[in-house]
Amino acid sequence: MLHFAGSYIITDMSYHFLEKRMNKNKALLCSVLIGVGVGVTKEIIDKNWGNGAERGDLIADGLGISFSIIIIKF
């Protein structure tokens, strides 16, 4: 649940920050890439220094990002 919420918040907040500085489609793309980047980076850190990367965390990240896209678009 934490990964879902974190990815949703990061994607949504970065979109609302970026939409004031560029067109909405580009802002959405950049915010999705930011969300993915943060999620993947977290899993790399977990793999190297934590308890190991988990596929479920990446799935939750993807769902949080997808939910953010749905909320932004509709």
MOPAC internal coordinates of N, CA, C and O (Angstrom, degrees):
PM7 1SCF
backbone

  N    0.0000 0     0.00 0     0.00 0    0    0    0
  C    1.4533 1     0.00 0     0.00 0    1    0    0
  C    1.5302 1   111.36 1     0.00 0    2    1    0
  O    1.2310 1   120.71 1   145.07 1    3    2    1
  N    1.3184 1   116.24 1   -34.93 1    3    2    1
  C    1.4644 1   120.56 1  -179.94 1    5    3    2
  C    1.5259 1   111.44 1   -65.11 1    6    5    3
  O    1.2310 1   120.16 1   139.22 1    7    6    5
  N    1.3283 1   117.29 1   -40.78 1    7    6    5
  C    1.4602 1   120.49 1   179.15 1    9    7    6
  C    1.5251 1   110.97 1   -66.28 1   10    9    7
  O    1.2310 1   120.48 1   138.75 1   11   10    9
  N    1.3260 1   116.68 1   -41.25 1   11   10    9
  C    1.4631 1   121.04 1   177.54 1   13   11   10
  C    1.5261 1   110.22 1   -58.75 1   14   13   11
  O    1.2310 1   120.81 1   127.73 1   15   14   13
  N    1.3219 1   116.06 1   -52.27 1   15   14   13
  C    1.4665 1   121.16 1  -177.36 1   17   15   14
  C    1.5265 1   111.15 1   -64.41 1   18   17   15
  O    1.2310 1   120.60 1   136.87 1   19   18   17
  N    1.3253 1   116.45 1   -43.13 1   19   18   17
  C    1.4662 1   120.03 1  -179.70 1   21   19   18
  C    1.5153 1   111.99 1   -61.93 1   22   21   19
  O    1.2310 1   120.52 1   134.01 1   23   22   21
  N    1.3280 1   116.61 1   -45.99 1   23   22   21
  C    1.4641 1   120.14 1  -179.89 1   25   23   22
  C    1.5210 1   111.34 1   -66.07 1   26   25   23
  O    1.2310 1   120.64 1   140.86 1   27   26   25
  N    1.3203 1   116.39 1   -39.14 1   27   26   25
  C    1.4642 1   119.75 1   177.47 1   29   27   26
  C    1.5330 1   110.12 1   -61.13 1   30   29   27
  O    1.2310 1   120.39 1   130.78 1   31   30   29
  N    1.3111 1   116.87 1   -49.22 1   31   30   29
  C    1.4663 1   121.20 1  -176.70 1   33   31   30
  C    1.5231 1   111.27 1   -64.41 1   34   33   31
  O    1.2310 1   120.08 1   135.20 1   35   34   33
  N    1.3253 1   117.45 1   -44.80 1   35   34   33
  C    1.4678 1   120.86 1  -179.66 1   37   35   34
  C    1.5240 1   110.28 1   -61.83 1   38   37   35
  O    1.2310 1   120.23 1   133.71 1   39   38   37
  N    1.3290 1   117.16 1   -46.29 1   39   38   37
  C    1.4692 1   120.79 1  -178.78 1   41   39   38
  C    1.5188 1   110.77 1   -65.50 1   42   41   39
  O    1.2310 1   120.16 1   134.84 1   43   42   41
  N    1.3111 1   117.29 1   -45.16 1   43   42   41
  C    1.4640 1   121.16 1  -178.24 1   45   43   42
  C    1.5266 1   111.91 1   -65.82 1   46   45   43
  O    1.2310 1   120.48 1   133.86 1   47   46   45
  N    1.3227 1   116.68 1   -46.14 1   47   46   45
  C    1.4683 1   119.50 1  -178.38 1   49   47   46
  C    1.5226 1   111.45 1   -67.03 1   50   49   47
  O    1.2310 1   120.25 1   139.83 1   51   50   49
  N    1.3339 1   117.12 1   -40.17 1   51   50   49
  C    1.4637 1   118.54 1   179.45 1   53   51   50
  C    1.5288 1   110.32 1   -67.05 1   54   53   51
  O    1.2310 1   119.98 1   144.35 1   55   54   53
  N    1.3333 1   117.64 1   -35.65 1   55   54   53
  C    1.4666 1   119.68 1   176.86 1   57   55   54
  C    1.5257 1   110.94 1   -61.77 1   58   57   55
  O    1.2310 1   120.57 1   130.99 1   59   58   57
  N    1.3195 1   116.53 1   -49.01 1   59   58   57
  C    1.4692 1   119.49 1  -177.30 1   61   59   58
  C    1.5254 1   111.96 1   -66.77 1   62   61   59
  O    1.2310 1   120.05 1   152.11 1   63   62   61
  N    1.3158 1   117.52 1   -27.89 1   63   62   61
  C    1.4633 1   120.57 1   173.48 1   65   63   62
  C    1.5252 1   110.28 1   -71.29 1   66   65   63
  O    1.2310 1   120.47 1   134.93 1   67   66   65
  N    1.3274 1   116.71 1   -45.07 1   67   66   65
  C    1.4666 1   121.23 1  -174.04 1   69   67   66
  C    1.5221 1   113.76 1   -77.40 1   70   69   67
  O    1.2310 1   119.54 1   151.95 1   71   70   69
  N    1.3268 1   118.49 1   -28.05 1   71   70   69
  C    1.4678 1   119.91 1  -176.26 1   73   71   70
  C    1.5247 1   112.06 1   -63.75 1   74   73   71
  O    1.2310 1   120.22 1   158.51 1   75   74   73
  N    1.3207 1   117.18 1   -21.49 1   75   74   73
  C    1.4647 1   120.95 1   178.21 1   77   75   74
  C    1.5318 1   111.37 1   -80.96 1   78   77   75
  O    1.2310 1   120.76 1   167.07 1   79   78   77
  N    1.3337 1   116.14 1   -12.93 1   79   78   77
  C    1.4502 1   120.63 1  -173.96 1   81   79   78
  C    1.5273 1   113.89 1  -113.89 1   82   81   79
  O    1.2310 1   120.06 1   169.28 1   83   82   81
  N    1.3346 1   117.49 1   -10.72 1   83   82   81
  C    1.4701 1   121.82 1  -179.69 1   85   83   82
  C    1.5209 1   108.56 1  -154.64 1   86   85   83
  O    1.2310 1   120.53 1    -5.33 1   87   86   85
  N    1.3429 1   116.59 1   174.67 1   87   86   85
  C    1.4696 1   117.89 1  -179.91 1   89   87   86
  C    1.5263 1   110.23 1   -67.74 1   90   89   87
  O    1.2310 1   121.21 1   -20.11 1   91   90   89
  N    1.3213 1   115.29 1   159.89 1   91   90   89
  C    1.4690 1   120.84 1  -170.06 1   93   91   90
  C    1.5285 1   113.17 1   -65.23 1   94   93   91
  O    1.2310 1   119.79 1   142.11 1   95   94   93
  N    1.3362 1   118.01 1   -37.89 1   95   94   93
  C    1.4627 1   119.71 1   179.95 1   97   95   94
  C    1.5249 1   111.67 1   -65.94 1   98   97   95
  O    1.2310 1   120.70 1   137.85 1   99   98   97
  N    1.3124 1   116.28 1   -42.15 1   99   98   97
  C    1.4620 1   120.36 1   178.36 1  101   99   98
  C    1.5243 1   110.35 1   -67.48 1  102  101   99
  O    1.2310 1   120.21 1   141.45 1  103  102  101
  N    1.3150 1   117.21 1   -38.55 1  103  102  101
  C    1.4689 1   121.21 1   177.52 1  105  103  102
  C    1.5232 1   110.81 1   -62.98 1  106  105  103
  O    1.2310 1   120.28 1   140.11 1  107  106  105
  N    1.3283 1   117.07 1   -39.89 1  107  106  105
  C    1.4637 1   120.80 1   178.74 1  109  107  106
  C    1.5282 1   110.59 1   -65.33 1  110  109  107
  O    1.2310 1   120.56 1   134.07 1  111  110  109
  N    1.3177 1   116.54 1   -45.93 1  111  110  109
  C    1.4626 1   120.28 1   178.53 1  113  111  110
  C    1.5272 1   111.04 1   -59.82 1  114  113  111
  O    1.2310 1   120.39 1   133.00 1  115  114  113
  N    1.3140 1   116.85 1   -47.00 1  115  114  113
  C    1.4679 1   120.46 1  -179.67 1  117  115  114
  C    1.5295 1   111.62 1   -63.75 1  118  117  115
  O    1.2310 1   120.18 1   140.15 1  119  118  117
  N    1.3144 1   117.27 1   -39.85 1  119  118  117
  C    1.4650 1   119.60 1  -179.53 1  121  119  118
  C    1.5271 1   111.18 1   -68.14 1  122  121  119
  O    1.2310 1   119.77 1   143.94 1  123  122  121
  N    1.3345 1   118.04 1   -36.06 1  123  122  121
  C    1.4662 1   121.04 1   175.63 1  125  123  122
  C    1.5264 1   109.64 1   -64.71 1  126  125  123
  O    1.2310 1   120.29 1   135.87 1  127  126  125
  N    1.3259 1   117.06 1   -44.13 1  127  126  125
  C    1.4651 1   120.30 1   178.59 1  129  127  126
  C    1.5247 1   111.76 1   -63.00 1  130  129  127
  O    1.2310 1   120.16 1   143.61 1  131  130  129
  N    1.3153 1   117.29 1   -36.39 1  131  130  129
  C    1.4637 1   120.66 1   176.21 1  133  131  130
  C    1.5262 1   109.93 1   -64.35 1  134  133  131
  O    1.2310 1   120.34 1   133.52 1  135  134  133
  N    1.3227 1   116.95 1   -46.48 1  135  134  133
  C    1.4592 1   121.00 1   178.65 1  137  135  134
  C    1.5178 1   112.41 1   -59.83 1  138  137  135
  O    1.2310 1   120.43 1   135.02 1  139  138  137
  N    1.3254 1   116.78 1   -44.98 1  139  138  137
  C    1.4675 1   121.27 1   178.15 1  141  139  138
  C    1.5237 1   110.28 1   -64.05 1  142  141  139
  O    1.2310 1   120.73 1   135.85 1  143  142  141
  N    1.3269 1   116.21 1   -44.15 1  143  142  141
  C    1.4639 1   120.20 1  -179.83 1  145  143  142
  C    1.5146 1   113.12 1   -59.75 1  146  145  143
  O    1.2310 1   120.79 1   137.00 1  147  146  145
  N    1.3143 1   116.09 1   -43.00 1  147  146  145
  C    1.4682 1   120.17 1   179.24 1  149  147  146
  C    1.5310 1   110.38 1   -65.66 1  150  149  147
  O    1.2310 1   120.24 1   136.24 1  151  150  149
  N    1.3322 1   117.15 1   -43.76 1  151  150  149
  C    1.4590 1   120.71 1  -179.64 1  153  151  150
  C    1.5187 1   112.52 1   -63.44 1  154  153  151
  O    1.2310 1   120.37 1   134.65 1  155  154  153
  N    1.3200 1   116.90 1   -45.35 1  155  154  153
  C    1.4667 1   120.96 1   179.76 1  157  155  154
  C    1.5233 1   110.41 1   -66.60 1  158  157  155
  O    1.2310 1   120.23 1   137.95 1  159  158  157
  N    1.3233 1   117.16 1   -42.05 1  159  158  157
  C    1.4664 1   120.57 1   178.21 1  161  159  158
  C    1.5257 1   110.99 1   -59.69 1  162  161  159
  O    1.2310 1   120.55 1   138.02 1  163  162  161
  N    1.3310 1   116.56 1   -41.98 1  163  162  161
  C    1.4661 1   120.66 1   177.98 1  165  163  162
  C    1.5232 1   111.19 1   -60.49 1  166  165  163
  O    1.2310 1   120.08 1   138.78 1  167  166  165
  N    1.3092 1   117.46 1   -41.22 1  167  166  165
  C    1.4664 1   120.65 1   179.92 1  169  167  166
  C    1.5303 1   111.58 1   -70.28 1  170  169  167
  O    1.2310 1   119.97 1   145.63 1  171  170  169
  N    1.3181 1   117.66 1   -34.37 1  171  170  169
  C    1.4697 1   120.41 1   175.65 1  173  171  170
  C    1.5256 1   109.90 1   -64.53 1  174  173  171
  O    1.2310 1   120.78 1   136.82 1  175  174  173
  N    1.3220 1   116.11 1   -43.18 1  175  174  173
  C    1.4666 1   120.37 1   177.27 1  177  175  174
  C    1.5238 1   110.03 1   -61.86 1  178  177  175
  O    1.2310 1   120.09 1   135.05 1  179  178  177
  N    1.3302 1   117.43 1   -44.95 1  179  178  177
  C    1.4719 1   120.84 1   178.33 1  181  179  178
  C    1.5288 1   111.13 1   -60.48 1  182  181  179
  O    1.2310 1   120.50 1   138.85 1  183  182  181
  N    1.3162 1   116.64 1   -41.15 1  183  182  181
  C    1.4650 1   120.52 1  -178.74 1  185  183  182
  C    1.5192 1   111.34 1   -64.59 1  186  185  183
  O    1.2310 1   120.50 1   137.99 1  187  186  185
  N    1.3148 1   116.64 1   -42.01 1  187  186  185
  C    1.4675 1   120.68 1  -174.43 1  189  187  186
  C    1.5265 1   113.87 1   -85.58 1  190  189  187
  O    1.2310 1   120.10 1   145.86 1  191  190  189
  N    1.3405 1   117.41 1   -34.14 1  191  190  189
  C    1.4649 1   119.23 1  -173.47 1  193  191  190
  C    1.5216 1   114.12 1  -128.32 1  194  193  191
  O    1.2310 1   120.34 1   178.88 1  195  194  193
  N    1.2987 1   116.95 1    -1.12 1  195  194  193
  C    1.4680 1   119.73 1  -175.96 1  197  195  194
  C    1.5133 1   111.78 1  -115.89 1  198  197  195
  O    1.2310 1   121.18 1    36.89 1  199  198  197
  N    1.3048 1   115.34 1  -143.11 1  199  198  197
  C    1.4631 1   122.17 1  -177.87 1  201  199  198
  C    1.5141 1   112.92 1   -92.86 1  202  201  199
  O    1.2310 1   119.81 1  -170.10 1  203  202  201
  N    1.3128 1   117.97 1     9.90 1  203  202  201
  C    1.4549 1   121.44 1  -178.97 1  205  203  202
  C    1.5152 1   111.74 1   102.28 1  206  205  203
  O    1.2310 1   121.60 1   -29.17 1  207  206  205
  N    1.3311 1   114.53 1   150.83 1  207  206  205
  C    1.4591 1   120.57 1   178.73 1  209  207  206
  C    1.5260 1   109.47 1   -73.84 1  210  209  207
  O    1.2310 1   120.97 1   -30.48 1  211  210  209
  N    1.3275 1   115.75 1   149.52 1  211  210  209
  C    1.4572 1   120.76 1   179.59 1  213  211  210
  C    1.5246 1   109.74 1  -127.02 1  214  213  211
  O    1.2310 1   121.23 1   -47.34 1  215  214  213
  N    1.3137 1   115.24 1   132.66 1  215  214  213
  C    1.4637 1   121.22 1   179.10 1  217  215  214
  C    1.5300 1   110.57 1   -61.80 1  218  217  215
  O    1.2310 1   120.27 1   143.53 1  219  218  217
  N    1.3111 1   117.09 1   -36.47 1  219  218  217
  C    1.4635 1   121.11 1   179.93 1  221  219  218
  C    1.5195 1   112.79 1   -61.53 1  222  221  219
  O    1.2310 1   120.60 1   146.11 1  223  222  221
  N    1.3216 1   116.47 1   -33.89 1  223  222  221
  C    1.4633 1   119.73 1   177.85 1  225  223  222
  C    1.5271 1   110.71 1   -65.62 1  226  225  223
  O    1.2310 1   120.65 1   137.33 1  227  226  225
  N    1.3290 1   116.36 1   -42.67 1  227  226  225
  C    1.4676 1   119.69 1   179.11 1  229  227  226
  C    1.5297 1   111.26 1   -67.00 1  230  229  227
  O    1.2310 1   120.39 1   144.31 1  231  230  229
  N    1.3131 1   116.86 1   -35.69 1  231  230  229
  C    1.4717 1   120.34 1   176.54 1  233  231  230
  C    1.5296 1   109.84 1   -64.62 1  234  233  231
  O    1.2310 1   120.37 1   136.24 1  235  234  233
  N    1.3270 1   116.91 1   -43.76 1  235  234  233
  C    1.4668 1   120.87 1   177.74 1  237  235  234
  C    1.5276 1   110.87 1   -63.30 1  238  237  235
  O    1.2310 1   120.30 1   140.68 1  239  238  237
  N    1.3349 1   117.03 1   -39.32 1  239  238  237
  C    1.4674 1   120.41 1   175.88 1  241  239  238
  C    1.5284 1   110.44 1   -59.70 1  242  241  239
  O    1.2310 1   120.69 1   132.98 1  243  242  241
  N    1.3243 1   116.29 1   -47.02 1  243  242  241
  C    1.4642 1   120.77 1   179.70 1  245  243  242
  C    1.5178 1   112.50 1   -61.87 1  246  245  243
  O    1.2310 1   120.58 1   140.40 1  247  246  245
  N    1.3211 1   116.50 1   -39.60 1  247  246  245
  C    1.4646 1   119.87 1   178.06 1  249  247  246
  C    1.5258 1   111.66 1   -67.14 1  250  249  247
  O    1.2310 1   120.26 1   140.57 1  251  250  249
  N    1.3298 1   117.11 1   -39.43 1  251  250  249
  C    1.4622 1   120.53 1   177.32 1  253  251  250
  C    1.5182 1   112.16 1   -63.97 1  254  253  251
  O    1.2310 1   120.92 1   138.50 1  255  254  253
  N    1.3297 1   115.84 1   -41.50 1  255  254  253
  C    1.4696 1   120.39 1   177.82 1  257  255  254
  C    1.5303 1   109.86 1   -66.12 1  258  257  255
  O    1.2310 1   120.31 1   136.76 1  259  258  257
  N    1.3224 1   117.01 1   -43.24 1  259  258  257
  C    1.4667 1   121.04 1   179.14 1  261  259  258
  C    1.5274 1   111.35 1   -61.97 1  262  261  259
  O    1.2310 1   120.49 1   137.31 1  263  262  261
  N    1.3192 1   116.67 1   -42.69 1  263  262  261
  C    1.4620 1   120.55 1   178.20 1  265  263  262
  C    1.5272 1   110.55 1   -62.28 1  266  265  263
  O    1.2310 1   120.36 1   140.37 1  267  266  265
  N    1.3181 1   116.91 1   -39.63 1  267  266  265
  C    1.4565 1   121.11 1   177.98 1  269  267  266
  C    1.5265 1   110.67 1   -62.74 1  270  269  267
  O    1.2310 1   120.14 1   137.97 1  271  270  269
  N    1.3296 1   117.34 1   -42.03 1  271  270  269
  C    1.4693 1   120.69 1   178.14 1  273  271  270
  C    1.5195 1   110.00 1   -61.27 1  274  273  271
  O    1.2310 1   120.41 1   135.90 1  275  274  273
  N    1.3280 1   116.83 1   -44.10 1  275  274  273
  C    1.4700 1   120.85 1   179.60 1  277  275  274
  C    1.5242 1   110.66 1   -60.65 1  278  277  275
  O    1.2310 1   120.31 1   134.18 1  279  278  277
  N    1.3101 1   117.01 1   -45.82 1  279  278  277
  C    1.4730 1   120.68 1  -179.91 1  281  279  278
  C    1.5234 1   110.86 1   -64.15 1  282  281  279
  O    1.2310 1   120.11 1   137.68 1  283  282  281
  N    1.3282 1   117.39 1   -42.32 1  283  282  281
  C    1.4664 1   121.12 1  -179.40 1  285  283  282
  C    1.5320 1   111.17 1   -65.42 1  286  285  283
  O    1.2310 1   120.33 1   136.08 1  287  286  285
  N    1.3187 1   116.97 1   -43.92 1  287  286  285
  C    1.4665 1   121.35 1  -175.10 1  289  287  286
  C    1.5275 1   113.04 1   -74.93 1  290  289  287
  O    1.2310 1   119.69 1   150.99 1  291  290  289
  N    1.3293 1   118.19 1   -29.01 1  291  290  289
  C    1.4614 1   120.01 1  -174.63 1  293  291  290
  C    1.4731 1   108.86 1  -122.46 1  294  293  291
  O    1.2310 1   120.10 1   180.00 1  295  294  293

